[in-house]
Amino acid sequence: MSGNSKRADGPVPAPRQFGAWYPWYAVIVLTLAATISAIDRQVLALMIGPVKRDLQISDTQMGLLLGAAFATLHTLASFPMARLADRYSRKWIIAGGIFCWSLLTAASALAHRYSTLFLARMGVGVSEASLPPAAYSMMSDYFSQKQLPLAVGIFQSATFFGVGFASFVGGPLIQHLEMQPALVVPIVGDMYPWQAAFLVVGLPGVLVAVLAAGLREPARTGRVVEVRQSVPIADIVRFARARWVLLSLHFGGFFLMALQGYSLFAWGAEYFIRAHEMSRAQAGVSFGLVAMIFGILGSFSGGAIATWLMARGYRDGPMRLAALKCVIVTPFAVAFGLMGEAWSAVAAMVPLTFLMALTPGLGAAVMQTIAPNEMRGQMVAVYLTFVNFFALLLAPLIVALLTEFVFRSEGALGYSLSVLAAMAYPTAAVLLWLALKPYRQALEAAAGFGITRRA
C-alpha cells in the first residue's frame, strides 16, 4: 500500500442542513424510487419464455429487447437530465421521471407486436434517466464525504432488492397468470399473461412519485460557479481530459463489472429454467430470495467497508475495495454457470451475489468525490453513459449471441454466463488497481474546490 493512500486531508464535509435523521429518510425515499425502477426493468427478464413464444422472436431479439431498447435512449437522455439536475430542483426531476416511467411500464401491457414493446421499453429508458444523476447529486449534499459511501450503498441496494423482489413475486405471478383462462380487459381487449404483469408492476410507482415530490431539497455544497450558472460543456471536457487516465481505468473496470452483473440479471432466472428444469415460479423464488437477501447485505456492507477504510486513512478505499472484490468474486462467477445441480447453482449464487453487490454504487460515489458540485450530476451522467449504457446494451446481447451462435443450444446458457465472467472480472481487477494512484491525485485536486453557496 502506498503511503500516499493514508492522508486524512480532503474536501471539507458538507455542513449540517437538516436534523441527523432526515438525510437518511431522504435516502430511503430515493432507494424506494430506485427499487421501483429496478422492478420495472427486471420484470421483462422473468417473461423471456412467454414473450418469445407469443411474439415469435429469437434469443438475439430478446437480448436486444432486454438491452438496446432500454439503454439507447436512456443514455441519450442521461446528460440532458444531468444538466437539469445541476441547475434546477432535483426532487421534481426525480418525481416527474418516476411518474412517467411507471405509466410507460403499465403501457407496455398494450403491446401486441415486438416493435411496439420495443418502443415502450425505450420510453421507460428515457424516463429512468432522470433518477441517477439527480439522486447522487442530492446525496452528496445531504452527507459528508465519509458518510457518502454508506448512503450510496443503501441507495444501490435497491438494484438487488428490486431485481430480487421482481423475481420472487413475478415468477409465481406469471406462472399463475399463464394457468388462467384468456384475460379480457375492458376497452383493451385480450391480454397475454405477461402483459397483465406489466400493468401490475407499473402503476404503484405513481405513489412513489408523490413521496419524492415531498422531499426537502438540500442546499448545494462545493460549488465553484454561481448557482444558476450552467457549466459550459468545454469546461466539463477540460475537467475530464485532465483526469483521463483515472476516468479511463475507472470507467473500464466498472464497465466490466456491470457487464457481468447485467448478464446475470437478464438471464439468471432463465438459466435456472433451461439448465436445471425449474418451473418459472421456482426459478423466480430462488433467484429472487438470493438477490434480495445477499444483494442487500452486500450493498450495505460495501458502503460500510469503504467508509471504514476511509476512516482508517485510506482515501482510495472505494476503488481499492472494488479491485479486491473482482479478484475474490471470479471463481464464484465462473462456477455458477457450470453447476450440474440446481441446489449447487443456488449455493454458488449466494457468495456471487453478495460480492457483486459490494461495489456498484461506489463507482458513482467516486465521481462525487472528485467533481465540483455544479458538475456532479453531469459527471455521473458521463460515468453512466460509458459504464451502464454499454453494459446494458451488450450484456444481454453477448450472452444471447454466445448461446445461439457459439454453443448453439438454449441449454448452454450457463456456459455463456461463465465465459463472460471469466473474461470480465480479472481484467476489471487489473484496471481498478492501476486506477488507485490517479484517484488519490484527483482527490488532492478536489480539496481546492469552493464550499457551500446556498441555492
Number of C-alpha atoms within 10 A of each C-alpha: 7 8 7 14 18 18 15 12 11 16 19 17 17 20 14 13 13 11 8 9 8 14 22 16 12 22 20 16 19 30 24 22 28 25 25 28 27 21 25 25 24 22 26 22 25 28 22 22 16 16 20 15 11 13 14 11 14 15 19 19 16 24 26 22 25 28 26 26 24 25 27 18 20 26 23 16 19 29 22 15 26 28 22 19 29 25 19 15 16 28 24 20 22 26 25 19 22 29 21 18 28 27 19 24 28 23 20 24 22 20 17 15 11 17 13 13 21 19 17 21 28 21 22 29 26 22 25 30 27 29 25 23 30 29 24 27 27 26 24 26 25 27 22 17 20 18 21 26 33 25 28 28 28 26 28 29 31 27 29 29 28 29 32 30 27 29 32 24 16 30 26 19 20 22 19 13 16 15 9 9 8 12 15 11 10 7 6 9 9 14 16 19 23 25 24 19 21 23 19 15 18 24 17 15 25 18 14 19 23 15 16 22 16 13 18 14 16 22 15 22 25 24 19 17 14 13 17 11 10 14 17 9 12 9 11 16 12 11 15 17 12 12 16 14 15 23 18 15 21 27 24 18 29 30 25 26 26 23 25 26 23 20 26 23 23 27 24 23 26 28 23 26 20 18 19 18 15 17 16 25 22 19 27 30 22 22 27 25 20 23 30 25 17 24 31 27 20 27 31 24 21 32 31 20 17 29 23 17 19 22 15 13 16 22 25 24 25 25 26 19 20 27 26 15 21 26 15 16 19 20 16 20 28 23 20 23 25 20 18 11 13 17 12 13 20 18 15 20 24 19 19 26 27 25 25 24 28 28 31 23 24 26 23 25 27 20 22 24 22 23 24 23 26 25 28 29 33 28 25 25 29 21 22 24 21 16 22 23 24 20 27 28 22 22 28 29 24 20 27 25 16 21 22 19 10 12 14 12 11 16 18 19 25 27 21 23 30 22 17 20 27 16 14 21 27 19 17 26 24 16 20 26 18 19 23 23 15 18 25 22 16 16 19 15 14 19 17 14 18 16 19 17 14 11 14
